[in-house]
């Protein structure tokens, strides 16, 4: 019911009488007043003037399900949203829901994570109410060998959405970091459950620094607020990312990784750079020369040998 009241207030563009809301919702004026008080308690600034009615002055900088879904227009992403004030990790919660056969596109989002994590078990700082920390359950018809394409598609989609809402132009560090001026702005994490050689579901996790100040971030990290010198409406940023992810995901399912790969290469902070990459087989150094058709990184060592890496921890060397 509160969702419909907010919708009426937004659509009115000014004042709307309590009587009109009462008639449209078929409830008493007293009940409308009670809902207004509850909305104010959630952080909505609602003016009330005798003989004019109610007017929405400002919405809270808080991620609410109906705010995220209002006008979103996606067919897959965020049809079901689980929002938490605090959770240990959105990845863990999304993985649990994936095992319970939740619908594809289910989103788990939190204002704060007590145990937010990135790749290789690293801690992801999650200042409360300052960023986006969310995970999405997807069920792509992909072979395990093609799973790196999911991370690279997500990086392109995330970078495009960030540029759309902020005007800044992020770059992508293989395999999963979004950078601004060589500082980390966002990270992407993919975990999966598979049977035989087929993916049952993938959990795609994203952490994006939006309105964090420098003292709330780890060294070598940045935020949209720092980069653009202004705060952002996190709900609007979230919606742009969800739309961009859906567009990229549908392209991937339509076997257009070649086009995604081309856009990734344009934004790459890794190609043609000297890198050190570490994985379970050890550490190598060389020039990152290309991205292959499956999304693996090709590295030319000093000997001239080309080494293919589908995963690993990359350090850019001077």
N, C-alpha and C positions, 0 to 999 in steps of 0.2 A: 504494500500500500504506500509506503514512504517513497518507493521508487516512482510511483505514478504522481505523487505530489510534487516531487522534484522535477519530473518531466513537465508538469503543468506550469510550474514556476519558470522553467527555462523557456518554454514555448511562448509564454505571455510576453516576454521582453520588457515587462514592467510590472505593474501591480495587477493582481488577480484577486477578486473578492473571495472571502471565506465561503460566502453563500454559493458562488459558482463552483468552487471546488467541492463543496458539500453535495450539490446537486449532481455533479458529474461522477462522484464516487459513491453516491447514495449512502451517505453517513452523516451523522449529526455535526453541527458546528463545534460542539464540545470535543468530539473525537478528532476533528481536524486540528483544533488547538493543541490537543495532547500530542498528536504526531509532530506538529511544529516544534514543540518543546523538546521532543526526542531528537529531532533533526538538529536543533541547535546544540544539544548535548554532544552530538557527533562531530560538531565543528562547523556546521553550516551557519552562515550569517544571513538571517532572514529578518527583514524589516516588516513591521506591522503598523499600519496607519489607519485610524478610524475612517470609515466611508470609502477607503481606497482598497484595503485588503493587504495582502502579503506580497513581498517582492524579494527574490533571491539576490542578495548583495554579493556574496562570495561563497565558494565551495571550499571545503577543507583540503589541505594538501595531504590527503589520505587515500589509499587505494581501496575503493569500495567496489564490489562486484558489479552493481548496476551502473556505476559510473564508467567502469572499464568497458562494459558491453554496450552501452548506449551509443548507437550509431557506428559500432565497430564494423559491421558488414562482412565478417569472415564466415566461411562455411565450415571450417575445421577448427581453427585455433580459438580457444577460450569459449567454446560453447558451454563448457562446465568449468567454473572457477572455484578453487578452494583458497580462501584468503585467511591468513593468520596474522595476528599482531606479533607473535613470536613463535618460532619453531626451531628445532635443532638444525635442520637442513631441509630445504625444499627438495633437494635431490632424493633424500631418504623417503620423504613423504610421497613424492611422485612415484618412486619405484614401488612402494607398497601398493599404491593405487593401481599401478600397471599390472602387478601380480593379481589384483582383484578384478581384472578385466574392465577397468574404467574405459569410457569412450575415448577414441582417438582425439587428440587436441585438448584433453583435460589439462588445466593449468593449476599449479600450486605456487602461490606467491606469498611472501611474508614481508612485513615491515622491518623485521629484525631476525637474524639468525644467530643462535648461540654457538653453533658449530658449522658455520658456512665453510665450504671447502672448494678448492680448485683442483687442477690436475696434480697427480702424484701426491695427493693428500695434503696439499698446502692449504693454509688457512686463508679464507676470503673475508676481509674486513667488511662488516655490514652495519654501518652507522644507522641507527633507527630513524626511519622516515626520510632518509636522504638519498636513497638509490632505488634501483629495481633489483630484486632478488627473486627469481622465479624459475620454474622447471615445467616442461611440457612433455606429456606422454604421447609419442607418435608410434604408428604401426606401419612403417614403410615396407613395401615388398622389395627388400634389398638383400643381396647376398652379403655375407660378412666381409668379403674382400672389398666391397664398395662402400663400407661404412664411413671411411674418411671423407667421402663426398658430403655426408650430412654435416659434419663440422665446418667444412669449407663453404657450403651453401649458407649455413647459419651466419658465418662471419661476414659474407657479402651482404646478406639481408640486413644484418645488424648495422653494418657500416653505412649502408644506403639510408636506413631509417634515421640514424643519428645525423647524417648530413641534411636530410630533409627537414628535421625539426629544429636544427641548431645553426646550420650554415657552415659548421666546421667540417673539415675533410679528414676523416680518420684513415689510418692505414692498417694493414693486417699483418701481424707477425705469425708465421706458420707455427703450429697449426691452429691456435685458438685464441690469440690475444688481439684486442683492438687497441691501437696506439694513437696518441696525439702528441706530436713533438717528442717522440721516443719515450713517452710516459704512458703507463698502462691506464686505459680508460675503462675497459670491459674485458671480461673473460668468458669463455664458452667451455662447457664440460659435457661430454656425452658418455652415457653408460647404457648398457643394454642387457637384455636377456635373450638368449638365442637357443634354438634347438637344432641339432645337426649343423647344417651350414646356413640356416635361415634365421633371420632376425624375427623374434616374437614381438618385442617392442623396444623402443629407444627412449631414454629420458634425456632430453636436451635441457641443460641448465645454463642460465645466463645471469651474470652479475654485472651491473652497470652503475658506475658512479655518476650521479646526477647533480645533486645540490650539496655535496660534501665540501667542506672547507679543507684547506691543506692540512690543518692539524688533526683532522679526522681520518686521514688516509695514511697508508704506509709510504715510506720513501719510494720515489720513482713511480708514483701513481698520480693521476689527475682526475678531474671531474668536468662535466659539461659546464657547470657554473664557473669554474676557474677558467676554462678555455674561452667561454663566450662572454664572461664578465656579467652574467645575469642569471637569475634563478629560472627554473623550468617547471612547468606543470607536469608532474610525474605521470599522471593518468594519460595525458596527451602523448607523451613520449612512449608509454606502454602500448597505446593503441597503434601508433605508427610502426612500432617493432612487430607487433602481432600481425598486422597487415602485410608487412614486408616479408616476414617469415612464411606466411601462407603462400605468398606469390612465389618465393624461392622454392618452397617445398613442392608445390604443384609442378614447377619446372623440373625439379629433380625426378619426380614420379613420371614425368613425361619424357624422361631420358634426354634432358637438355643440359647435362653436366658440362658439355663442351662450352656452351655459352656462359655458364656460371664460372667455369675455370678461366675464361677470358677476362671476365670482370674482376675475379680474384687477383689475377696477375697485374691488372692495372693499379690495384690498391696495395700491392705487396710491399712490405717493409723488409722482406727476407731475400727475394731473388736478386742475384748479382751481388750479394754481400758475402763476406767471409763469415762462416758460422762454425760453431762447435755444437755437435748434437750427441746427446747421450741417451741410450736406451738399454734394454736388458742385455744386449750383446757387447756393450762397451761404449767408448767415446771415439768419434772421428772429427776431423776438421777439414774444411774445404770451402769451395765457392758453391752456393746454392744456385744452380743454373736453370732449373725448370721445375714445373709441376707436371706429373704425368697424368694419363687419362683416368686414373683411379684416385688422384688426389695425393699421391705420394711425392715427397720432395726428392729431387735428384741433386746429388752433391758431387762435384768434381774435386777429387783430391789432388794434391801436388803431383802425384805420380801420373795423373791423367785419367785414372780409373773413375768411373761413374758409379756411385753407390746410391741405391734406392732405399728411402726410409718412409714407412707408412705411419710411424709414430715416433715420438721422442721429445726430449727436452732441449730446446734450441737457445743458444746464447749468440747474440750478434757480436762479432769481434771487430775491432777497429782495423 
